[in-house]
Amino acid sequence: MKYHKLNLLFSVALFFAVPRPLPAQSPTAFDLVIINGHIIDGTGSPWYSGDVGIRDGRVAAIGNLTAAPRKRTIDADGKVVAPGFIDMLGQSELSILVEPRLPSKIYQGITTEITGEGGSIAPLNDTIIQIDRPGYEHYKITPDWRTFRQYFARLEKQGMGINLASYVGATQVRRMVLGDDDKQPTPEQLEQMKMLVREAMKDGTIGVSTALEYAPAPYAKTEELIALAAEGGTFGGIYSTHMRDESNSVLEAIDEALRIGREAHVPVEIWHIKVAGKSNWGRMPEVVAKINAARANGADVTADTYAYTAWFNSFSAFVPPWAHDGGDAKMVERLKDPATRERIRKDMLTPSRDWDNEWQEIPGPEAVMIGVTQNPKLLSLQGNRLSDIAKLWNKDPMDALFEFLIEDPDSEVAVFGMSQPDVTLALQQPWVAIDNDSSGTSPEGILGQEHPHPRAYGTFPRILRKYVREDKALTLEDAIRKMSALPAQRVRLTDRGVLKANMWADVVIFDPATVRDLATFDNPNQLSQGMDYVLVNGVPVIDQGKMTGALPGKVLRGAGYVP
């Protein structure tokens, strides 16, 4: 017994004598705490008060953090504190290489962009690069990538002001295998296209996209699109589409999108939902009813909008698809040939349900404004109406259009072809999110020489100003939901879009009474006002209303990503 007591005493003494590691201390200091804000968390719920503590790029706590140590405090002073806005369709894949800060985006409160509309930044081959060389040269960019993995690596090495995710475009994989010709893939060629989708999904893309109005995309049959969308779906991707028609055959185009989603077993996102052309004004209730009925029957379909009454696209979209067969160079040849040019004119003057005939949709040539041109000889015409150019050149408006395309087949135009009631009704649907449908830009440098649609600078603040504050078509809480939680849910960004603990700290602070857009169609290169703070992954890119120059953005990769 004495031996056991001595042994026990020795063991206890040894226990206390041997040094032991102390339990790990959980960090308590925040990098930043936002106080005195009205938190609108992105879910659509009413605002509530609380402090937001940020640590290591994430929201670490929300509540009463008065006593918590921190490196910095931001006093929101009663303003809205909300999740950073997610642009459901941006076009910044090239411009982010020119101006990585993307001022036009961050001054709107955009912290994440989804890009890749049909013709995505990758995959690339030497043939496509040569055909698209004017665009690269315009921005002074060397396309030194061939895959998404290489492109994303370039972005991460360079740094970026916002987060960016991309689709792989069905047009892009078609061009890789079939070029720009109007032809159908053989079974072997379709397998090559599917393989390219698989590789892009493993590289981190979030789904498959189409832009079916722009050649060579219209040459693809529905079955081809189902096969590609299904391939993306096996990696957790969704299908997003600029539909085949947004005017006379808009309902049939929706049917095609629904069929693709149904047979490929993927969710469907309809980009920039609209009913285009004066003869179609007032048809948005039909579109809404059709989508509501599909959703009621189990179809996973949603949409987004930029909520202006003018769209912005390639000037060459006025020309029928057959005239694009073989690419821009072939189109220019056809426009220079009098007989073929007359055939193009006749098709444009004939109403059709077989293609999206934009010439039939516009009220007149005054409804077409020249936006971006890559030909230096035409720069002075940016911002002019087609009707004015026709007078200047002493030509019929259609001939003026043809001559402009001969000089610059890659030019872009704004087309005033929608009605305000239709636009508002689309925006109000609970399944409609917000898109910018423009590349990030800047009033300075190469980008500042362009004449974009004002949506490039103003979409998100304009919705807060016009549709929330002035028209009262949306509540503030619902508008923010459409800009944050709804798009995050749609593209499966499970750790963004809502202000709550453990989410990435993409945050905006603004006064809903004063936030506003300044960009107009006549003077678009004006940054929006009212975003006091914009944080991307916890780092301010706008601080007290001024751009910091920080580049804290991340490439956001899809569920199929293989490191």
Rosetta blueprint (number, residue, H / E / L):
1 M L
2 K H
3 Y H
4 H H
5 K H
6 L H
7 N H
8 L H
9 L H
10 F H
11 S H
12 V H
13 A H
14 L H
15 F H
16 F H
17 A H
18 V L
19 P L
20 R L
21 P L
22 L L
23 P L
24 A L
25 Q L
26 S L
27 P L
28 T L
29 A L
30 F E
31 D L
32 L E
33 V E
34 I E
35 I E
36 N E
37 G E
38 H E
39 I E
40 I L
41 D L
42 G L
43 T L
44 G L
45 S L
46 P L
47 W L
48 Y E
49 S E
50 G E
51 D E
52 V E
53 G E
54 I E
55 R E
56 D L
57 G L
58 R E
59 V E
60 A E
61 A E
62 I E
63 G E
64 N L
65 L L
66 T L
67 A L
68 A L
69 P L
70 R E
71 K L
72 R L
73 T E
74 I E
75 D E
76 A L
77 D L
78 G L
79 K L
80 V E
81 V E
82 A E
83 P E
84 G L
85 F E
86 I E
87 D E
88 M L
89 L L
90 G L
91 Q L
92 S L
93 E L
94 L L
95 S H
96 I H
97 L H
98 V H
99 E L
100 P L
101 R L
102 L L
103 P H
104 S H
105 K H
106 I H
107 Y L
108 Q L
109 G L
110 I E
111 T E
112 T E
113 E E
114 I E
115 T E
116 G L
117 E L
118 G L
119 G L
120 S L
121 I L
122 A L
123 P L
124 L L
125 N L
126 D H
127 T H
128 I H
129 I H
130 Q H
131 I H
132 D L
133 R H
134 P H
135 G H
136 Y H
137 E H
138 H H
139 Y L
140 K L
141 I L
142 T L
143 P L
144 D L
145 W L
146 R L
147 T L
148 F H
149 R H
150 Q H
151 Y H
152 F H
153 A H
154 R H
155 L H
156 E H
157 K H
158 Q H
159 G L
160 M E
161 G L
162 I L
163 N E
164 L E
165 A E
166 S E
167 Y L
168 V E
169 G E
170 A H
171 T H
172 Q H
173 V H
174 R H
175 R H
176 M H
177 V H
178 L H
179 G L
180 D L
181 D L
182 D L
183 K L
184 Q L
185 P L
186 T L
187 P H
188 E H
189 Q H
190 L H
191 E H
192 Q H
193 M H
194 K H
195 M H
196 L H
197 V H
198 R H
199 E H
200 A H
201 M H
202 K H
203 D H
204 G L
205 T L
206 I L
207 G E
208 V E
209 S E
210 T E
211 A E
212 L L
213 E L
214 Y L
215 A L
216 P L
217 A H
218 P H
219 Y H
220 A L
221 K L
222 T H
223 E H
224 E H
225 L H
226 I H
227 A H
228 L H
229 A H
230 A H
231 E H
232 G H
233 G H
234 T L
235 F L
236 G L
237 G L
238 I E
239 Y E
240 S E
241 T E
242 H E
243 M L
244 R L
245 D L
246 E L
247 S L
248 N L
249 S L
250 V H
251 L H
252 E H
253 A H
254 I H
255 D H
256 E H
257 A H
258 L H
259 R H
260 I H
261 G H
262 R H
263 E H
264 A H
265 H L
266 V L
267 P L
268 V E
269 E E
270 I E
271 W L
272 H L
273 I L
274 K L
275 V L
276 A L
277 G L
278 K H
279 S H
280 N H
281 W L
282 G L
283 R L
284 M H
285 P H
286 E H
287 V H
288 V H
289 A H
290 K H
291 I H
292 N H
293 A H
294 A H
295 R H
296 A H
297 N L
298 G L
299 A L
300 D L
301 V E
302 T E
303 A E
304 D E
305 T E
306 Y L
307 A L
308 Y L
309 T L
310 A E
311 W E
312 F E
313 N E
314 S E
315 F H
316 S H
317 A H
318 F H
319 V L
320 P L
321 P H
322 W H
323 A H
324 H H
325 D L
326 G L
327 G L
328 D H
329 A H
330 K H
331 M H
332 V H
333 E H
334 R H
335 L H
336 K H
337 D L
338 P H
339 A H
340 T H
341 R H
342 E H
343 R H
344 I H
345 R H
346 K H
347 D H
348 M H
349 L H
350 T L
351 P L
352 S L
353 R L
354 D L
355 W L
356 D L
357 N L
358 E H
359 W H
360 Q H
361 E L
362 I L
363 P L
364 G L
365 P H
366 E H
367 A H
368 V E
369 M E
370 I E
371 G L
372 V L
373 T L
374 Q L
375 N L
376 P H
377 K H
378 L H
379 L H
380 S H
381 L H
382 Q L
383 G L
384 N L
385 R E
386 L H
387 S H
388 D H
389 I H
390 A H
391 K H
392 L H
393 W H
394 N L
395 K L
396 D L
397 P H
398 M H
399 D H
400 A H
401 L H
402 F H
403 E H
404 F H
405 L H
406 I H
407 E H
408 D L
409 P L
410 D L
411 S L
412 E E
413 V E
414 A E
415 V E
416 F E
417 G L
418 M L
419 S L
420 Q H
421 P H
422 D H
423 V H
424 T H
425 L H
426 A H
427 L H
428 Q H
429 Q L
430 P L
431 W L
432 V E
433 A E
434 I E
435 D L
436 N L
437 D L
438 S L
439 S L
440 G L
441 T L
442 S L
443 P L
444 E L
445 G L
446 I L
447 L H
448 G H
449 Q H
450 E L
451 H L
452 P L
453 H L
454 P L
455 R H
456 A H
457 Y H
458 G H
459 T H
460 F H
461 P H
462 R H
463 I H
464 L H
465 R H
466 K H
467 Y H
468 V H
469 R H
470 E H
471 D L
472 K L
473 A L
474 L L
475 T L
476 L H
477 E H
478 D H
479 A H
480 I H
481 R H
482 K H
483 M H
484 S L
485 A H
486 L H
487 P H
488 A H
489 Q H
490 R H
491 V L
492 R L
493 L L
494 T L
495 D L
496 R L
497 G L
498 V L
499 L L
500 K L
501 A L
502 N L
503 M L
504 W E
505 A L
506 D L
507 V E
508 V E
509 I E
510 F E
511 D L
512 P L
513 A L
514 T L
515 V L
516 R E
517 D L
518 L L
519 A L
520 T L
521 F L
522 D L
523 N L
524 P L
525 N L
526 Q L
527 L L
528 S L
529 Q E
530 G L
531 M E
532 D E
533 Y E
534 V E
535 L E
536 V E
537 N L
538 G L
539 V E
540 P E
541 V E
542 I E
543 D E
544 Q L
545 G L
546 K E
547 M E
548 T L
549 G L
550 A L
551 L L
552 P E
553 G L
554 K L
555 V E
556 L L
557 R L
558 G L
559 A L
560 G L
561 Y L
562 V L
563 P L
